Amino acid sequence: MNVSRGLLDGLDTTGLNAALSEATCLGLQVDSTARTLRLDLEVLTLPVDASAIHDYKVSLTFLGVGRVAASLREQRWDDLEPRVLPLQLDGLSEAIRSFGGGRLHGWEFIDLDDSGWTLWSELLSFDTRIDNHVCAHVLEFSQEEGIDPRELDVRVWFDNMAIHDADGREIPLTDFIAGGVRWWEAHDAGDPQTIRPGIAPPL
């Protein structure tokens, strides 16, 4: 099976990006031999019956991973330029955990343009090629700390992905997207159940 033909084929990524927006990053695991990367998140979602708004944990497993790059850096108020901190692929999980569960800020994570990558690709802590095949998709996300001047940007080149809940059950992509889209629609409508620390109220 060609894993580049699957879950994301023909997908408008707008809904998927919305479902990932402001998710809390809980951890990350890379298996270079299996060419997988698992990103553990607590996402914002609303059930179809809208009976209760809750956050729940999911794992996004990226398949056919060919390359992972990251920039861990710090820039204090009196620094003219950011200082790139040492990091390797096998230390990426620990680096993610050191941010203590930061949110994925922004609205684009999957198959976004190269504007952000262009800015920090000159400040790489590592750029590891797991193999040389041309990957079909890209993931990019960042972690920041409010009082600590550190920032971590991560970019993953991959072919396909699968989503599972905390009990290991696979979540259909359409269901995952729909729950996230409903949550943001409720947020924008001013539903008080969507009030979360660090998430701006609707305009």
C-alpha contacts under 8 A as a table, 3 or more apart, distances in Angstrom:
res1	aa1	res2	aa2	distance
2	N	5	R	5.80
3	V	6	G	6.21
3	V	63	L	7.41
3	V	64	G	6.88
3	V	159	D	6.04
3	V	160	N	5.99
4	S	9	D	7.82
4	S	64	G	7.87
4	S	135	C	7.64
4	S	136	A	6.01
4	S	159	D	4.59
4	S	160	N	5.73
5	R	8	L	7.67
5	R	9	D	6.09
5	R	159	D	8.00
5	R	160	N	7.60
6	G	9	D	5.60
6	G	160	N	6.51
7	L	160	N	6.31
7	L	161	M	6.58
7	L	162	A	7.45
7	L	173	L	7.38
8	L	11	L	5.30
8	L	160	N	6.48
8	L	161	M	7.50
12	D	15	G	6.92
12	D	16	L	7.86
13	T	16	L	5.10
13	T	17	N	5.99
13	T	110	I	6.66
13	T	111	D	7.51
14	T	17	N	5.25
14	T	18	A	6.27
14	T	108	E	7.84
15	G	18	A	5.06
15	G	19	A	6.25
15	G	177	I	5.61
15	G	178	A	7.61
15	G	180	G	7.83
15	G	181	V	6.55
16	L	19	A	5.07
16	L	20	L	6.40
16	L	110	I	7.76
16	L	176	F	7.91
16	L	177	I	5.35
17	N	20	L	5.17
17	N	21	S	6.14
17	N	107	W	5.88
17	N	108	E	5.37
17	N	109	F	5.86
17	N	110	I	6.53
18	A	21	S	5.13
18	A	107	W	6.22
18	A	108	E	7.81
18	A	177	I	7.58
18	A	180	G	6.39
18	A	181	V	6.30
18	A	184	W	7.71
19	A	43	V	7.28
19	A	44	L	7.10
19	A	45	T	7.50
19	A	176	F	7.07
19	A	177	I	5.40
19	A	178	A	7.79
19	A	179	G	7.27
19	A	180	G	4.05
19	A	181	V	6.10
20	L	23	A	5.53
20	L	43	V	6.56
20	L	44	L	7.83
20	L	104	L	7.38
20	L	107	W	7.97
20	L	109	F	7.70
20	L	180	G	7.47
21	S	104	L	5.96
21	S	105	H	6.25
21	S	106	G	6.24
21	S	107	W	5.66
21	S	108	E	7.76
22	E	43	V	7.41
22	E	44	L	7.49
22	E	103	R	5.06
22	E	104	L	4.77
22	E	105	H	5.30
22	E	106	G	7.29
22	E	199	I	7.52
23	A	41	L	6.15
23	A	42	E	5.55
23	A	43	V	4.45
23	A	44	L	6.32
23	A	103	R	5.32
23	A	104	L	5.42
23	A	105	H	7.97
24	T	41	L	5.43
24	T	42	E	4.99
24	T	43	V	6.45
24	T	101	G	5.75
24	T	102	G	5.60
24	T	103	R	4.30
24	T	104	L	6.34
25	C	39	L	7.61
25	C	40	D	6.28
25	C	41	L	4.76
25	C	42	E	6.70
25	C	96	I	7.80
25	C	101	G	5.11
25	C	102	G	5.65
25	C	103	R	5.91
25	C	104	L	6.83
26	L	39	L	7.79
26	L	40	D	5.28
26	L	41	L	5.33
26	L	42	E	7.08
26	L	96	I	7.81
26	L	97	R	6.91
26	L	100	G	7.75
26	L	101	G	5.31
26	L	102	G	7.91
27	G	39	L	6.10
27	G	40	D	5.12
27	G	41	L	7.27
27	G	93	S	6.28
27	G	96	I	6.06
27	G	97	R	5.92
27	G	101	G	7.94
28	L	37	L	7.14
28	L	38	R	5.53
28	L	39	L	4.59
28	L	40	D	6.02
28	L	92	L	7.52
28	L	93	S	5.01
28	L	96	I	6.92
29	Q	37	L	5.68
29	Q	38	R	5.12
29	Q	39	L	6.72
29	Q	93	S	5.90
30	V	35	R	7.72
30	V	36	T	5.97
30	V	37	L	4.41
30	V	38	R	6.42
30	V	90	D	7.67
30	V	93	S	7.86
31	D	34	A	5.48
31	D	35	R	5.75
31	D	36	T	5.27
31	D	37	L	6.25
32	S	35	R	4.68
32	S	36	T	6.54
32	S	130	I	6.40
33	T	36	T	7.95
35	R	63	L	6.41
35	R	64	G	5.34
35	R	65	V	4.90
35	R	66	G	6.89
35	R	130	I	7.12
36	T	61	T	6.66
36	T	62	F	5.50
36	T	63	L	4.88
36	T	64	G	6.24
36	T	65	V	5.58
37	L	61	T	5.70
37	L	62	F	5.15
37	L	63	L	6.97
37	L	65	V	7.02
38	R	59	S	6.39
38	R	60	L	5.56
38	R	61	T	4.29
38	R	62	F	6.20
39	L	59	S	5.64
39	L	60	L	5.13
39	L	61	T	6.38
40	D	57	K	7.20
40	D	58	V	5.97
40	D	59	S	4.49
40	D	60	L	6.41
41	L	57	K	5.60
41	L	58	V	5.44
41	L	59	S	6.19
41	L	60	L	7.77
42	E	55	D	6.17
42	E	56	Y	5.18
42	E	57	K	4.20
42	E	58	V	6.17
43	V	55	D	5.57
43	V	56	Y	5.71
43	V	57	K	6.35
43	V	58	V	7.18
43	V	180	G	7.77
44	L	54	H	6.89
44	L	55	D	4.98
44	L	56	Y	7.09
44	L	179	G	7.92
44	L	180	G	5.98
44	L	183	W	6.45
45	T	53	I	6.68
45	T	54	H	6.31
45	T	55	D	6.04
45	T	56	Y	7.46
45	T	179	G	4.69
45	T	180	G	4.56
45	T	181	V	7.65
45	T	182	R	6.99
45	T	183	W	5.10
46	L	50	A	6.00
46	L	52	A	6.99
46	L	53	I	5.06
46	L	54	H	6.65
46	L	179	G	4.91
46	L	180	G	6.52
46	L	182	R	5.67
46	L	183	W	4.87
47	P	50	A	5.17
47	P	51	S	7.00
47	P	52	A	7.05
47	P	53	I	7.05
47	P	179	G	5.90
47	P	182	R	7.87
48	V	179	G	7.00
48	V	182	R	7.90
50	A	53	I	6.83
53	I	183	W	7.51
53	I	193	Q	6.37
53	I	194	T	7.18
56	Y	165	D	7.94
56	Y	166	A	7.97
57	K	165	D	6.22
57	K	166	A	5.66
58	V	163	I	6.82
58	V	164	H	5.58
58	V	165	D	4.47
58	V	166	A	5.70
59	S	163	I	5.70
59	S	164	H	5.27
59	S	165	D	6.37
59	S	166	A	7.36
60	L	161	M	6.72
60	L	162	A	5.83
60	L	163	I	4.70
60	L	164	H	6.71
61	T	161	M	5.40
61	T	162	A	5.20
61	T	163	I	6.34
62	F	65	V	6.63
62	F	158	F	6.30
62	F	159	D	7.38
62	F	160	N	5.89
62	F	161	M	4.33
62	F	162	A	6.66
63	L	158	F	6.02
63	L	159	D	5.81
63	L	160	N	5.05
63	L	161	M	5.46
63	L	162	A	7.82
64	G	135	C	7.50
64	G	158	F	5.22
64	G	159	D	4.99
64	G	160	N	6.63
65	V	68	V	7.74
65	V	130	I	7.15
65	V	135	C	7.40
65	V	156	V	7.11
65	V	157	W	5.74
65	V	158	F	4.16
65	V	159	D	6.57
66	G	129	R	5.92
66	G	130	I	4.93
66	G	131	D	5.05
66	G	132	N	6.50
66	G	133	H	6.49
66	G	134	V	7.57
66	G	135	C	6.48
66	G	156	V	7.90
66	G	157	W	5.75
66	G	158	F	6.00
67	R	127	D	7.34
67	R	128	T	5.64
67	R	129	R	4.30
67	R	130	I	5.42
67	R	131	D	7.03
67	R	156	V	5.99
67	R	157	W	5.25
67	R	158	F	7.50
68	V	89	L	7.61
68	V	127	D	5.97
68	V	128	T	5.38
68	V	129	R	6.57
68	V	130	I	7.76
68	V	154	V	7.39
68	V	155	R	5.85
68	V	156	V	4.65
68	V	157	W	6.45
69	A	124	L	7.15
69	A	125	S	7.76
69	A	126	F	5.64
69	A	127	D	4.13
69	A	128	T	6.09
69	A	154	V	5.88
69	A	155	R	5.29
69	A	156	V	6.62
70	A	124	L	5.85
70	A	125	S	5.83
70	A	126	F	5.71
70	A	127	D	6.59
70	A	152	L	6.99
70	A	153	D	5.46
70	A	154	V	4.40
70	A	155	R	6.29
71	S	84	V	7.00
71	S	85	L	7.79
71	S	120	W	6.97
71	S	121	S	7.60
71	S	123	L	5.95
71	S	124	L	4.44
71	S	125	S	4.80
71	S	126	F	6.96
71	S	151	E	7.87
71	S	152	L	5.59
71	S	153	D	5.21
71	S	154	V	6.69
72	L	84	V	5.97
72	L	85	L	5.41
72	L	86	P	7.31
72	L	87	L	7.05
72	L	124	L	7.38
72	L	125	S	6.02
72	L	150	R	7.14
72	L	151	E	5.84
72	L	152	L	4.48
72	L	153	D	6.65
73	R	82	P	6.22
73	R	83	R	5.34
73	R	84	V	4.27
73	R	85	L	5.11
73	R	123	L	7.91
73	R	150	R	5.58
73	R	151	E	5.56
73	R	152	L	6.59
74	E	82	P	5.55
74	E	83	R	5.35
74	E	84	V	6.69
74	E	85	L	7.30
74	E	149	P	5.13
74	E	150	R	4.17
74	E	151	E	6.20
75	Q	78	D	7.95
75	Q	79	D	5.78
75	Q	80	L	7.97
75	Q	81	E	6.72
75	Q	82	P	4.46
75	Q	83	R	6.15
75	Q	149	P	5.48
75	Q	150	R	6.78
76	R	79	D	5.29
76	R	82	P	7.83
76	R	149	P	5.68
79	D	82	P	6.73
84	V	123	L	6.23
84	V	124	L	7.11
84	V	125	S	6.37
85	L	125	S	6.35
86	P	125	S	5.62
87	L	91	G	6.26
87	L	92	L	7.07
87	L	125	S	5.39
87	L	126	F	6.47
88	Q	91	G	5.31
88	Q	92	L	6.54
88	Q	125	S	7.07
88	Q	126	F	5.83
89	L	92	L	5.27
89	L	126	F	7.11
89	L	128	T	7.06
90	D	93	S	7.18
91	G	94	E	5.45
91	G	95	A	6.29
92	L	95	A	4.97
92	L	96	I	6.20
93	S	96	I	5.19
93	S	97	R	6.38
94	E	97	R	5.09
94	E	98	S	6.19
95	A	98	S	5.12
95	A	99	F	7.10
96	I	99	F	5.77
96	I	100	G	7.66
96	I	101	G	7.94
96	I	143	Q	7.59
97	R	100	G	5.46
97	R	101	G	6.78
99	F	102	G	6.02
99	F	143	Q	6.95
99	F	144	E	7.15
99	F	145	E	6.69
102	G	143	Q	5.93
102	G	144	E	6.76
102	G	145	E	7.44
103	R	143	Q	7.03
104	L	141	F	6.46
104	L	142	S	6.41
104	L	143	Q	6.78
105	H	141	F	7.94
105	H	142	S	7.40
106	G	109	F	7.94
108	E	111	D	7.92
108	E	112	L	5.96
109	F	112	L	6.14
109	F	139	L	5.47
109	F	140	E	5.07
109	F	141	F	6.01
110	I	137	H	7.28
110	I	138	V	5.81
110	I	139	L	4.73
110	I	140	E	6.68
111	D	137	H	5.79
111	D	138	V	5.05
111	D	139	L	6.37
112	L	138	V	7.47
112	L	139	L	7.76
112	L	140	E	7.74
113	D	116	G	7.63
114	D	117	W	5.03
114	D	118	T	5.87
115	S	118	T	5.29
115	S	119	L	6.72
116	G	119	L	5.27
116	G	120	W	6.72
117	W	120	W	5.48
117	W	121	S	5.47
117	W	155	R	7.91
118	T	121	S	5.47
118	T	122	E	7.53
119	L	122	E	7.01
120	W	123	L	5.20
120	W	124	L	6.96
120	W	153	D	7.81
121	S	124	L	5.69
124	L	127	D	6.83
129	R	132	N	6.80
135	C	138	V	7.72
135	C	157	W	5.81
135	C	158	F	5.18
135	C	159	D	5.32
136	A	157	W	7.56
136	A	158	F	6.23
136	A	159	D	4.84
136	A	160	N	7.73
137	H	157	W	5.88
137	H	158	F	5.27
137	H	159	D	5.61
137	H	160	N	7.39
138	V	155	R	7.01
138	V	156	V	5.55
138	V	157	W	4.47
138	V	158	F	5.91
139	L	155	R	5.61
139	L	156	V	5.02
139	L	157	W	6.48
139	L	158	F	7.71
140	E	153	D	7.39
140	E	154	V	5.62
140	E	155	R	4.36
140	E	156	V	6.38
141	F	153	D	5.95
141	F	154	V	5.52
141	F	155	R	6.74
142	S	151	E	7.25
142	S	152	L	5.39
142	S	153	D	4.29
142	S	154	V	6.08
143	Q	151	E	5.81
143	Q	152	L	5.06
143	Q	153	D	6.56
144	E	149	P	7.97
144	E	150	R	6.33
144	E	151	E	4.69
144	E	152	L	6.51
145	E	148	D	5.24
145	E	149	P	6.67
145	E	150	R	6.33
145	E	151	E	6.93
146	G	149	P	7.47
162	A	170	E	7.27
162	A	171	I	7.93
163	I	170	E	5.69
163	I	171	I	5.45
163	I	172	P	7.33
163	I	173	L	7.20
164	H	167	D	7.64
164	H	168	G	5.34
164	H	169	R	5.18
164	H	170	E	4.19
164	H	171	I	5.31
165	D	168	G	5.32
165	D	169	R	5.44
165	D	170	E	6.47
165	D	171	I	6.66
166	A	169	R	7.46
171	I	175	D	6.79
171	I	176	F	6.44
172	P	175	D	5.32
172	P	176	F	6.32
173	L	176	F	5.05
173	L	177	I	6.15
174	T	177	I	5.21
174	T	178	A	6.03
175	D	178	A	5.08
175	D	179	G	6.19
176	F	179	G	5.46
176	F	180	G	6.55
177	I	180	G	5.29
177	I	181	V	6.13
178	A	181	V	5.11
178	A	182	R	6.10
179	G	182	R	5.24
179	G	183	W	6.31
180	G	183	W	5.10
180	G	184	W	6.44
181	V	184	W	5.29
181	V	185	E	6.20
182	R	185	E	5.03
182	R	186	A	6.18
183	W	186	A	5.15
183	W	187	H	6.17
183	W	194	T	7.44
184	W	187	H	4.81
184	W	188	D	6.03
185	E	188	D	5.15
185	E	189	A	6.19
186	A	189	A	5.02
186	A	190	G	6.44
186	A	191	D	5.40
186	A	194	T	7.11
187	H	190	G	5.21
187	H	191	D	5.51
187	H	192	P	7.75
187	H	194	T	5.41
187	H	195	I	7.72
187	H	201	P	7.53
187	H	202	P	6.53
188	D	191	D	7.56
188	D	201	P	7.89
188	D	202	P	5.06
188	D	203	L	7.59
189	A	202	P	7.37
190	G	194	T	7.75
190	G	201	P	7.62
190	G	202	P	6.34
191	D	194	T	5.83
191	D	195	I	7.80
192	P	195	I	5.61
195	I	199	I	7.33
195	I	201	P	7.15
196	R	199	I	5.54
